[in-house]
Amino acid sequence: MTLIFTVTFPRAHPNAIRQAVEAARDVAGTQVSDPKPEWLSVTSPPVVELPEARDLLNEEAPGEDGTWDFSEDGRARIARALEVLCEAAHDLMIVQAAWADESALQTEALTIDALSRLVLDNRLGRRTIYEVRRH
């Protein structure tokens, strides 16, 4: 199965996102895709992916509790990348990690500190969209 880990920036400037992507790669040591050109339009907000997220999962399938089971190193790298990306988000970013064929069941609003804690504690929801604000 394909794990799709996306970060959407509804209000951020594309140049700020590009800079944040470079910073996340440097600071977190993880892969972050460039915003795809077709997403850089007036009608569609920029989106980046963490393409190696599947490789950061533990060998076993995600737990029955509906959360992702990332390795300890994976959790630290993802949390740091999200923190850096949030700096470019202006006031909102949307985060979702889901199998390619899954749809979200719920939406949660939280701060980047709370999201980082979820990731570090291996409690990131599999079918949850996170609306993340800096504060």
N, C-alpha and C positions, 0 to 999 in steps of 0.2 A: 504494500500500500504506500501511497505517497502522502507524506505529511506536508501540508502547506501552512507555513508560519508567516503571516502577513502583518505589516504595520502600515496603516493608512493615515494620511495627514490632511484632514479636511480643510485646514486654514493656514497651513505653513507655506512659505515661499519656496519654490523649487530649488533656488540656490542654497537656502539654508538647509534643505534636506540633503542636497549633494554633499555639503560640508559635513553634516552630521554623519552621513554614511561613511565618509572617509575616516572621521574621528572614531566611529564605532569599530571599524575594521582595525584601526591602530590600537585603541585602548582595550577592546574586548578580545581581540585575536580571533574573531569569528567572521564568517562570510556574511555579507549583507549585499543584496543586489542593488544595482543602480536603479533609480526610478525609471521605469520603462517610458520611452517617448510618447507612446499612445496614451499614457496616463497623465501626461503633463498637459492638460487642456483645461479650458474654463469649466467644462461640465463634469470632469472626472478628477477627483483629488489624487495626488501622487501616492503611489503604493510601492513599498519595498518588501522584499522577502528575505528570510533567513534560510537560505537553501540547504544548509547543512544540519538543520534542526533534527531531521530524521536520524542522522549519524550520531547525534548527541543523546539519543534515547538509550536507556539500558537495554540489554539484550532481550529481556522479556517484553511481552506486549503490555500496553498500558493497563493499569489496574482497573478492577471492577468499579472502583469508586468514582470513575469519570474524570480522573486527573491524569496528566502526563507523567511518566516516570523517566526523567532525564538523569544522566550521570551527574555526579557531584561537580566535575569540571564543566559539563554542559550547562548546568544551572547557573554557575557563576558567570560563564561567558554570555549566556542569553540575558541574564539580569543586567549585566553591565552594558551590553549593546542597547537594551531597551532604555536604560537611564540616559545614555548619550543621545539616542535618537529623540527622546522626549524633549531634550533641550531645543530642538528645532521645531517642535510641534506647535509653537505659538501658544495655544491654550487647550489643545485637544489632539489626541492620537487614538486610533482604534487598533486594537491588537486582537488577533485571533490565530489559534493553532488548531487545525482540524485535518482529519483525513480528507482526501480529495473528494470523496463521495458523501461526506457528512455535512449537515446543515446545523446551524446554531440553534440551541434550545432556549438560551437565556442571554440577557445582557446585564452587565454589572458596571456601575460607575465607581471609579476609585482613583486614588493618587498614584503617582509613579512609585512612591515609597511602598505603598500597599501591594502594588503589582510585583515589585522586586521581591518583597517578602514571600508572596505566593510562589514565585518561581524558585527562590532559594529553598523554600520548604517543600518543594515538589507537590504543590497544590494547584497548579495552573489547570484550569478546567478544559476538558477536551471539546466540549460543545458550547463554549461560552465566548461571547464577544465582550471585550473589555474596553470601556470608554475611559481613557486615562488622561488625567490632568496633572499638571506639575504640583499643584498645591490643593 
